[in-house]
Amino acid sequence: MNSRMKILNATKLAGSITLLTGIMIFIYGVVSGLNSVIGIGIGAIVGAVMFFLMGMFFIATEEMVENTDKGMEIAPNKYRNGLYLVKR
């Protein structure tokens, strides 16, 4: 199993556990009428979604890094006060 699948499975597992916990907290807050518990439940649900999206971002970033061409030499240009130009 490659590293992308490991990251995807870990993200799905942690995100789903957090999402289910957030849904249960939210439902408990609605049933009991506690507004602060409702807010905590909504925060947990949003956190689970953000956690999953960050995992997808890491997977996409790793894929892009593996598929890009590497080896372009960057050399300093003495005429531009410290700015760098790509040597082709």
Secondary structure, DSSP 8 states (H G I E B T S, - for coil): --HHHHHHHHHHHHHHHHHHHHHHHHHHHHHHT-HHHHHHHHHHHHHHHHHHHHHHHHHHHHHHHHHS-----EEE-TTTTT-EEE--
